[in-house]
Amino acid sequence: MNKRGHAHRLVLGAPVVVCAVLAASSAGAREWHFDVAADGIRVGTHSVVVQGSGPRGFIATLYFDPKTNLLSRLVRYGPSPIGRMPTQVDYGDYRDVGGVKFPFEYKFTWLDGRYTAKLSKIDTNVAVDAARFGRPAAK
């Protein structure tokens, strides 16, 4: 129960999968520690907040929509010579692809810029020719 007496239901698969992807995407990351907050407030809505820290000073905060259990925002902080640098990714327009919800819109924001990627199609389990992963022929 949170401070307002509302119970939160979170499917543990959602944050666990996202945390695993986050840890795998950080080069050299071997250990991440995550804590789930009972309640968080984001942009006027309630969120389930998962915070984690990893090697080399990485810190991440993940915001999940308690109604859908889908990731809505990731804020990560990476080390830099002038301190921690934040990068925010907002996820939206979730659609079903082969029984799995995928975000079709990604909004990236960092200190001096922003970028929005909108996907029109996602294919899963697509066959890829093994030759594409070989070394290029010598010239």
MARPANU-41917 format. One record per atom (N, C-alpha, C, CB): residue number from 1; z, y, x; atom name; residue in three letters. Coordinates in steps of 0.05 Angstrom, whole numbers, plus 5000, padded with zeros to 4 digits. Glycine has a CB too. Layout:
N
 sero    w    v    u mitor miro
  NUM    Z    Y    X    CA  ala
...
END
This chain:
139
 sero    w    v    u mitor miro
    1 5000 4976 5017     N  met
    1 5000 5000 5000    CA  met
    1 5000 5025 5018     C  met
    1 5024 5000 4981    CB  met
    2 4985 5045 5009     N  asn
    2 4985 5070 5024    CA  asn
    2 5006 5089 5012     C  asn
    2 4957 5083 5024    CB  asn
    3 5007 5113 5022     N  lys
    3 5027 5133 5013    CA  lys
    3 5024 5139 4984     C  lys
    3 5024 5158 5029    CB  lys
    4 5000 5136 4973     N  arg
    4 4996 5142 4944    CA  arg
    4 5000 5118 4926     C  arg
    4 4968 5153 4940    CB  arg
    5 5009 5096 4938     N  gly
    5 5013 5072 4922    CA  gly
    5 4989 5056 4915     C  gly
    5 5027 5080 4897    CB  gly
    6 4966 5062 4929     N  his
    6 4941 5047 4924    CA  his
    6 4939 5024 4945     C  his
    6 4917 5066 4925    CB  his
    7 4932 5001 4936     N  ala
    7 4928 4979 4954    CA  ala
    7 4899 4980 4965     C  ala
    7 4934 4952 4940    CB  ala
    8 4896 4973 4990     N  his
    8 4870 4972 5002    CA  his
    8 4862 4943 5006     C  his
    8 4869 4988 5029    CB  his
    9 4838 4936 4999     N  arg
    9 4827 4909 5003    CA  arg
    9 4805 4913 5024     C  arg
    9 4817 4896 4977    CB  arg
   10 4808 4899 5046     N  leu
   10 4787 4901 5067    CA  leu
   10 4779 4873 5074     C  leu
   10 4798 4917 5091    CB  leu
   11 4754 4867 5073     N  val
   11 4744 4841 5082    CA  val
   11 4745 4842 5112     C  val
   11 4715 4835 5070    CB  val
   12 4761 4824 5124     N  leu
   12 4764 4825 5152    CA  leu
   12 4739 4820 5168     C  leu
   12 4785 4805 5160    CB  leu
   13 4719 4807 5156     N  gly
   13 4694 4803 5170    CA  gly
   13 4680 4828 5178     C  gly
   13 4676 4786 5153    CB  gly
   14 4682 4849 5161     N  ala
   14 4668 4874 5167    CA  ala
   14 4677 4887 5193     C  ala
   14 4670 4893 5144    CB  ala
   15 4703 4894 5196     N  pro
   15 4711 4907 5220    CA  pro
   15 4710 4889 5244     C  pro
   15 4739 4917 5217    CB  pro
   16 4715 4863 5241     N  val
   16 4714 4844 5263    CA  val
   16 4685 4843 5274     C  val
   16 4723 4816 5255    CB  val
   17 4665 4841 5257     N  val
   17 4638 4841 5266    CA  val
   17 4630 4867 5280     C  val
   17 4618 4835 5243    CB  val
   18 4637 4889 5268     N  val
   18 4630 4915 5280    CA  val
   18 4645 4919 5306     C  val
   18 4638 4938 5261    CB  val
   19 4670 4910 5308     N  cys
   19 4685 4913 5333    CA  cys
   19 4672 4896 5355     C  cys
   19 4714 4905 5329    CB  cys
   20 4663 4872 5347     N  ala
   20 4650 4854 5366    CA  ala
   20 4624 4867 5376     C  ala
   20 4644 4827 5354    CB  ala
   21 4608 4879 5358     N  val
   21 4584 4892 5366    CA  val
   21 4590 4916 5384     C  val
   21 4568 4901 5342    CB  val
   22 4610 4931 5377     N  leu
   22 4617 4955 5393    CA  leu
   22 4625 4946 5421     C  leu
   22 4640 4970 5380    CB  leu
   23 4641 4925 5423     N  ala
   23 4650 4915 5449    CA  ala
   23 4627 4904 5465     C  ala
   23 4672 4894 5446    CB  ala
   24 4609 4890 5452     N  ala
   24 4586 4879 5466    CA  ala
   24 4566 4900 5476     C  ala
   24 4572 4859 5449    CB  ala
   25 4565 4923 5461     N  ser
   25 4546 4944 5468    CA  ser
   25 4555 4961 5491     C  ser
   25 4540 4961 5444    CB  ser
   26 4581 4959 5498     N  ser
   26 4591 4975 5521    CA  ser
   26 4589 4958 5546     C  ser
   26 4621 4983 5516    CB  ser
   27 4571 4967 5564     N  ala
   27 4565 4952 5588    CA  ala
   27 4591 4946 5603     C  ala
   27 4546 4968 5606    CB  ala
   28 4595 4921 5610     N  gly
   28 4618 4913 5626    CA  gly
   28 4644 4911 5609     C  gly
   28 4622 4933 5648    CB  gly
   29 4643 4917 5584     N  ala
   29 4667 4916 5567    CA  ala
   29 4676 4887 5564     C  ala
   29 4663 4929 5540    CB  ala
   30 4701 4881 5570     N  arg
   30 4711 4854 5567    CA  arg
   30 4735 4854 5548     C  arg
   30 4720 4843 5594    CB  arg
   31 4749 4876 5545     N  glu
   31 4772 4876 5528    CA  glu
   31 4774 4901 5511     C  glu
   31 4797 4873 5545    CB  glu
   32 4775 4897 5485     N  trp
   32 4779 4919 5467    CA  trp
   32 4804 4913 5450     C  trp
   32 4755 4923 5448    CB  trp
   33 4819 4933 5444     N  his
   33 4843 4930 5427    CA  his
   33 4839 4947 5402     C  his
   33 4869 4938 5443    CB  his
   34 4842 4935 5378     N  phe
   34 4838 4949 5353    CA  phe
   34 4863 4948 5336     C  phe
   34 4814 4937 5339    CB  phe
   35 4868 4970 5322     N  asp
   35 4889 4973 5303    CA  asp
   35 4878 4983 5277     C  asp
   35 4912 4991 5313    CB  asp
   36 4887 4972 5254     N  val
   36 4878 4981 5228    CA  val
   36 4899 4999 5215     C  val
   36 4872 4957 5209    CB  val
   37 4890 5023 5208     N  ala
   37 4908 5041 5194    CA  ala
   37 4907 5035 5164     C  ala
   37 4900 5071 5200    CB  ala
   38 4929 5039 5150     N  ala
   38 4931 5033 5122    CA  ala
   38 4914 5053 5106     C  ala
   38 4960 5035 5112    CB  ala
   39 4911 5077 5115     N  asp
   39 4897 5097 5099    CA  asp
   39 4887 5119 5118     C  asp
   39 4914 5109 5077    CB  asp
   40 4864 5129 5111     N  gly
   40 4853 5151 5126    CA  gly
   40 4837 5169 5108     C  gly
   40 4835 5142 5150    CB  gly
   41 4834 5194 5115     N  ile
   41 4819 5213 5098    CA  ile
   41 4795 5222 5114     C  ile
   41 4837 5238 5090    CB  ile
   42 4771 5220 5102     N  arg
   42 4747 5229 5115    CA  arg
   42 4729 5243 5095     C  arg
   42 4732 5206 5129    CB  arg
   43 4721 5267 5100     N  val
   43 4703 5282 5083    CA  val
   43 4710 5280 5054     C  val
   43 4674 5272 5088    CB  val
   44 4736 5284 5048     N  gly
   44 4744 5284 5020    CA  gly
   44 4746 5257 5007     C  gly
   44 4727 5301 5004    CB  gly
   45 4742 5236 5022     N  thr
   45 4744 5209 5011    CA  thr
   45 4764 5193 5027     C  thr
   45 4716 5195 5011    CB  thr
   46 4774 5171 5015     N  his
   46 4792 5153 5029    CA  his
   46 4775 5134 5046     C  his
   46 4811 5138 5010    CB  his
   47 4786 5127 5069     N  ser
   47 4772 5107 5086    CA  ser
   47 4793 5089 5097     C  ser
   47 4756 5121 5108    CB  ser
   48 4785 5064 5103     N  val
   48 4802 5047 5120    CA  val
   48 4794 5053 5148     C  val
   48 4798 5016 5112    CB  val
   49 4813 5059 5165     N  val
   49 4807 5068 5192    CA  val
   49 4816 5047 5212     C  val
   49 4822 5095 5198    CB  val
   50 4797 5040 5230     N  val
   50 4803 5021 5251    CA  val
   50 4799 5037 5277     C  val
   50 4784 4996 5250    CB  val
   51 4820 5036 5294     N  gln
   51 4818 5050 5320    CA  gln
   51 4820 5030 5342     C  gln
   51 4840 5072 5322    CB  gln
   52 4804 5034 5363     N  gly
   52 4805 5016 5385    CA  gly
   52 4802 5030 5412     C  gly
   52 4782 4996 5382    CB  gly
   53 4811 5017 5432     N  ser
   53 4808 5028 5459    CA  ser
   53 4798 5005 5477     C  ser
   53 4834 5039 5470    CB  ser
   54 4782 5012 5496     N  gly
   54 4770 4992 5514    CA  gly
   54 4772 5000 5543     C  gly
   54 4742 4987 5506    CB  gly
   55 4759 4985 5560     N  pro
   55 4760 4991 5588    CA  pro
   55 4745 5017 5595     C  pro
   55 4747 4968 5604    CB  pro
   56 4751 5028 5618     N  arg
   56 4739 5052 5628    CA  arg
   56 4744 5076 5610     C  arg
   56 4709 5048 5631    CB  arg
   57 4765 5076 5595     N  gly
   57 4773 5099 5579    CA  gly
   57 4758 5103 5552     C  gly
   57 4768 5123 5594    CB  gly
   58 4743 5083 5544     N  phe
   58 4729 5085 5518    CA  phe
   58 4749 5083 5495     C  phe
   58 4708 5062 5516    CB  phe
   59 4745 5100 5475     N  ile
   59 4761 5100 5451    CA  ile
   59 4741 5101 5427     C  ile
   59 4781 5125 5450    CB  ile
   60 4747 5087 5406     N  ala
   60 4730 5087 5383    CA  ala
   60 4746 5087 5357     C  ala
   60 4711 5063 5383    CB  ala
   61 4737 5102 5337     N  thr
   61 4749 5102 5311    CA  thr
   61 4727 5095 5291     C  thr
   61 4762 5130 5304    CB  thr
   62 4732 5074 5275     N  leu
   62 4713 5065 5255    CA  leu
   62 4724 5070 5228     C  leu
   62 4707 5035 5259    CB  leu
   63 4707 5081 5210     N  tyr
   63 4715 5088 5183    CA  tyr
   63 4700 5070 5163     C  tyr
   63 4709 5118 5176    CB  tyr
   64 4715 5054 5147     N  phe
   64 4703 5036 5128    CA  phe
   64 4708 5046 5099     C  phe
   64 4714 5008 5131    CB  phe
   65 4688 5044 5082     N  asp
   65 4691 5051 5054    CA  asp
   65 4707 5029 5041     C  asp
   65 4663 5055 5040    CB  asp
   66 4731 5035 5029     N  pro
   66 4747 5013 5017    CA  pro
   66 4735 5001 4992     C  pro
   66 4774 5024 5011    CB  pro
   67 4716 5014 4980     N  lys
   67 4703 5002 4956    CA  lys
   67 4682 4982 4963     C  lys
   67 4691 5024 4939    CB  lys
   68 4667 4987 4985     N  thr
   68 4645 4970 4993    CA  thr
   68 4651 4953 5018     C  thr
   68 4620 4986 4997    CB  thr
   69 4672 4961 5032     N  asn
   69 4679 4949 5058    CA  asn
   69 4657 4953 5079     C  asn
   69 4684 4920 5055    CB  asn
   70 4639 4973 5075     N  leu
   70 4618 4978 5094    CA  leu
   70 4626 5000 5113     C  leu
   70 4592 4985 5080    CB  leu
   71 4617 4998 5138     N  leu
   71 4622 5019 5158    CA  leu
   71 4607 5044 5150     C  leu
   71 4613 5009 5186    CB  leu
   72 4622 5067 5149     N  ser
   72 4609 5092 5142    CA  ser
   72 4607 5111 5165     C  ser
   72 4624 5105 5119    CB  ser
   73 4625 5108 5185     N  arg
   73 4625 5126 5208    CA  arg
   73 4637 5112 5232     C  arg
   73 4640 5152 5202    CB  arg
   74 4626 5119 5255     N  leu
   74 4637 5110 5281    CA  leu
   74 4639 5135 5298     C  leu
   74 4620 5088 5295    CB  leu
   75 4662 5140 5309     N  val
   75 4666 5162 5328    CA  val
   75 4676 5149 5354     C  val
   75 4686 5184 5318    CB  val
   76 4660 5152 5375     N  arg
   76 4669 5140 5401    CA  arg
   76 4671 5162 5422     C  arg
   76 4649 5118 5410    CB  arg
   77 4689 5158 5440     N  tyr
   77 4694 5177 5461    CA  tyr
   77 4690 5162 5488     C  tyr
   77 4722 5189 5460    CB  tyr
   78 4673 5173 5504     N  gly
   78 4668 5161 5530    CA  gly
   78 4677 5180 5552     C  gly
   78 4638 5154 5534    CB  gly
   79 4683 5170 5575     N  pro
   79 4693 5187 5597    CA  pro
   79 4670 5203 5609     C  pro
   79 4706 5170 5619    CB  pro
   80 4677 5227 5619     N  ser
   80 4657 5243 5633    CA  ser
   80 4673 5260 5653     C  ser
   80 4641 5262 5613    CB  ser
   81 4660 5273 5672     N  pro
   81 4674 5289 5692    CA  pro
   81 4691 5312 5680     C  pro
   81 4655 5300 5712    CB  pro
   82 4684 5320 5655     N  ile
   82 4699 5343 5643    CA  ile
   82 4717 5334 5620     C  ile
   82 4679 5363 5632    CB  ile
   83 4721 5308 5618     N  gly
   83 4739 5297 5596    CA  gly
   83 4724 5278 5578     C  gly
   83 4750 5320 5580    CB  gly
   84 4736 5271 5557     N  arg
   84 4724 5252 5538    CA  arg
   84 4702 5266 5522     C  arg
   84 4745 5240 5519    CB  arg
   85 4679 5252 5520     N  met
   85 4656 5263 5505    CA  met
   85 4653 5247 5479     C  met
   85 4630 5262 5522    CB  met
   86 4654 5261 5456     N  pro
   86 4651 5246 5431    CA  pro
   86 4621 5242 5423     C  pro
   86 4665 5262 5409    CB  pro
   87 4616 5220 5410     N  thr
   87 4591 5215 5397    CA  thr
   87 4598 5204 5369     C  thr
   87 4573 5194 5413    CB  thr
   88 4585 5214 5349     N  gln
   88 4591 5206 5321    CA  gln
   88 4565 5194 5310     C  gln
   88 4600 5230 5304    CB  gln
   89 4568 5171 5296     N  val
   89 4546 5158 5282    CA  val
   89 4555 5154 5253     C  val
   89 4538 5131 5296    CB  val
   90 4539 5165 5235     N  asp
   90 4544 5161 5206    CA  asp
   90 4523 5141 5196     C  asp
   90 4542 5188 5190    CB  asp
   91 4533 5122 5181     N  tyr
   91 4515 5101 5170    CA  tyr
   91 4512 5104 5140     C  tyr
   91 4527 5073 5177    CB  tyr
   92 4488 5101 5130     N  gly
   92 4484 5104 5101    CA  gly
   92 4460 5089 5092     C  gly
   92 4480 5134 5095    CB  gly
   93 4454 5091 5066     N  asp
   93 4432 5078 5053    CA  asp
   93 4432 5048 5059     C  asp
   93 4406 5090 5062    CB  asp
   94 4454 5035 5054     N  tyr
   94 4456 5006 5058    CA  tyr
   94 4439 4991 5038     C  tyr
   94 4486 4996 5056    CB  tyr
   95 4424 4971 5048     N  arg
   95 4407 4954 5031    CA  arg
   95 4411 4925 5039     C  arg
   95 4377 4963 5033    CB  arg
   96 4406 4908 5020     N  asp
   96 4408 4879 5024    CA  asp
   96 4383 4869 5039     C  asp
   96 4412 4864 4998    CB  asp
   97 4387 4856 5061     N  val
   97 4365 4844 5076    CA  val
   97 4373 4815 5082     C  val
   97 4359 4859 5103    CB  val
   98 4361 4797 5067     N  gly
   98 4367 4768 5071    CA  gly
   98 4396 4761 5067     C  gly
   98 4359 4760 5099    CB  gly
   99 4409 4775 5048     N  gly
   99 4437 4769 5042    CA  gly
   99 4457 4785 5058     C  gly
   99 4442 4741 5045    CB  gly
  100 4448 4802 5076     N  val
  100 4466 4818 5093    CA  val
  100 4459 4848 5088     C  val
  100 4462 4811 5123    CB  val
  101 4480 4864 5085     N  lys
  101 4477 4893 5081    CA  lys
  101 4471 4906 5109     C  lys
  101 4501 4906 5068    CB  lys
  102 4449 4921 5110     N  phe
  102 4442 4936 5134    CA  phe
  102 4440 4966 5127     C  phe
  102 4416 4925 5147    CB  phe
  103 4450 4983 5145     N  pro
  103 4445 5012 5141    CA  pro
  103 4416 5019 5148     C  pro
  103 4465 5029 5157    CB  pro
  104 4403 5034 5130     N  phe
  104 4376 5042 5135    CA  phe
  104 4375 5071 5145     C  phe
  104 4359 5039 5110    CB  phe
  105 4398 5084 5147     N  glu
  105 4400 5112 5157    CA  glu
  105 4422 5114 5177     C  glu
  105 4404 5132 5133    CB  glu
  106 4416 5125 5200     N  tyr
  106 4435 5130 5221    CA  tyr
  106 4434 5159 5229     C  tyr
  106 4430 5111 5246    CB  tyr
  107 4457 5173 5229     N  lys
  107 4458 5200 5237    CA  lys
  107 4475 5202 5262     C  lys
  107 4469 5219 5214    CB  lys
  108 4463 5209 5284     N  phe
  108 4477 5211 5310    CA  phe
  108 4483 5241 5315     C  phe
  108 4460 5199 5333    CB  phe
  109 4508 5246 5323     N  thr
  109 4516 5274 5329    CA  thr
  109 4531 5273 5355     C  thr
  109 4533 5287 5306    CB  thr
  110 4525 5291 5373     N  trp
  110 4540 5293 5398    CA  trp
  110 4543 5322 5404     C  trp
  110 4525 5279 5422    CB  trp
  111 4555 5329 5426     N  leu
  111 4563 5357 5431    CA  leu
  111 4541 5377 5429     C  leu
  111 4575 5359 5459    CB  leu
  112 4517 5370 5439     N  asp
  112 4496 5391 5438    CA  asp
  112 4471 5382 5423     C  asp
  112 4488 5398 5467    CB  asp
  113 4474 5364 5404     N  gly
  113 4451 5356 5389    CA  gly
  113 4457 5337 5367     C  gly
  113 4431 5344 5407    CB  gly
  114 4435 5330 5353     N  arg
  114 4437 5311 5331    CA  arg
  114 4410 5298 5327     C  arg
  114 4447 5324 5305    CB  arg
  115 4411 5274 5315     N  tyr
  115 4387 5259 5310    CA  tyr
  115 4391 5241 5286     C  tyr
  115 4378 5243 5335    CB  tyr
  116 4372 5240 5268     N  thr
  116 4374 5222 5245    CA  thr
  116 4351 5202 5246     C  thr
  116 4373 5238 5218    CB  thr
  117 4358 5177 5244     N  ala
  117 4338 5155 5243    CA  ala
  117 4338 5143 5216     C  ala
  117 4343 5134 5265    CB  ala
  118 4315 5141 5203     N  lys
  118 4312 5129 5177    CA  lys
  118 4293 5105 5180     C  lys
  118 4302 5149 5155    CB  lys
  119 4303 5082 5173     N  leu
  119 4287 5057 5175    CA  leu
  119 4274 5052 5149     C  leu
  119 4305 5033 5184    CB  leu
  120 4249 5042 5150     N  ser
  120 4235 5035 5125    CA  ser
  120 4236 5005 5120     C  ser
  120 4206 5045 5127    CB  ser
  121 4240 4989 5141     N  lys
  121 4240 4961 5137    CA  lys
  121 4255 4947 5160     C  lys
  121 4211 4950 5137    CB  lys
  122 4270 4927 5153     N  ile
  122 4284 4910 5173    CA  ile
  122 4277 4881 5167     C  ile
  122 4316 4914 5171    CB  ile
  123 4267 4868 5188     N  asp
  123 4261 4839 5186    CA  asp
  123 4281 4824 5203     C  asp
  123 4232 4833 5195    CB  asp
  124 4291 4801 5193     N  thr
  124 4309 4785 5208    CA  thr
  124 4296 4758 5215     C  thr
  124 4336 4780 5192    CB  thr
  125 4306 4746 5236     N  asn
  125 4297 4720 5245    CA  asn
  125 4267 4719 5249     C  asn
  125 4305 4699 5226    CB  asn
  126 4256 4740 5261     N  val
  126 4228 4742 5267    CA  val
  126 4221 4727 5293     C  val
  126 4218 4772 5269    CB  val
  127 4201 4711 5292     N  ala
  127 4193 4696 5316    CA  ala
  127 4181 4715 5336     C  ala
  127 4172 4674 5309    CB  ala
  128 4190 4713 5361     N  val
  128 4181 4730 5383    CA  val
  128 4170 4712 5405     C  val
  128 4203 4749 5394    CB  val
  129 4145 4717 5413     N  asp
  129 4132 4701 5434    CA  asp
  129 4148 4703 5460     C  asp
  129 4103 4710 5438    CB  asp
  130 4155 4680 5472     N  ala
  130 4171 4679 5496    CA  ala
  130 4157 4694 5519     C  ala
  130 4176 4650 5504    CB  ala
  131 4131 4696 5519     N  ala
  131 4116 4710 5540    CA  ala
  131 4124 4740 5541     C  ala
  131 4086 4708 5535    CB  ala
  132 4134 4751 5520     N  arg
  132 4142 4779 5520    CA  arg
  132 4166 4784 5537     C  arg
  132 4148 4789 5491    CB  arg
  133 4181 4763 5543     N  phe
  133 4205 4766 5560    CA  phe
  133 4200 4758 5589     C  phe
  133 4227 4749 5548    CB  phe
  134 4176 4750 5595     N  gly
  134 4169 4743 5623    CA  gly
  134 4163 4767 5640     C  gly
  134 4145 4724 5624    CB  gly
  135 4162 4762 5666     N  arg
  135 4155 4784 5685    CA  arg
  135 4126 4792 5681     C  arg
  135 4161 4775 5714    CB  arg
  136 4119 4817 5684     N  pro
  136 4091 4825 5682    CA  pro
  136 4075 4814 5706     C  pro
  136 4089 4856 5683    CB  pro
  137 4050 4810 5701     N  ala
  137 4033 4799 5723    CA  ala
  137 4030 4820 5745     C  ala
  137 4005 4792 5712    CB  ala
  138 4030 4810 5770     N  ala
  138 4027 4828 5793    CA  ala
  138 3999 4840 5793     C  ala
  138 4032 4813 5819    CB  ala
  139 3997 4865 5801     N  lys
  139 3971 4879 5802    CA  lys
  139 3959 4876 5829     C  lys
  139 3974 4908 5795    CB  lys
END
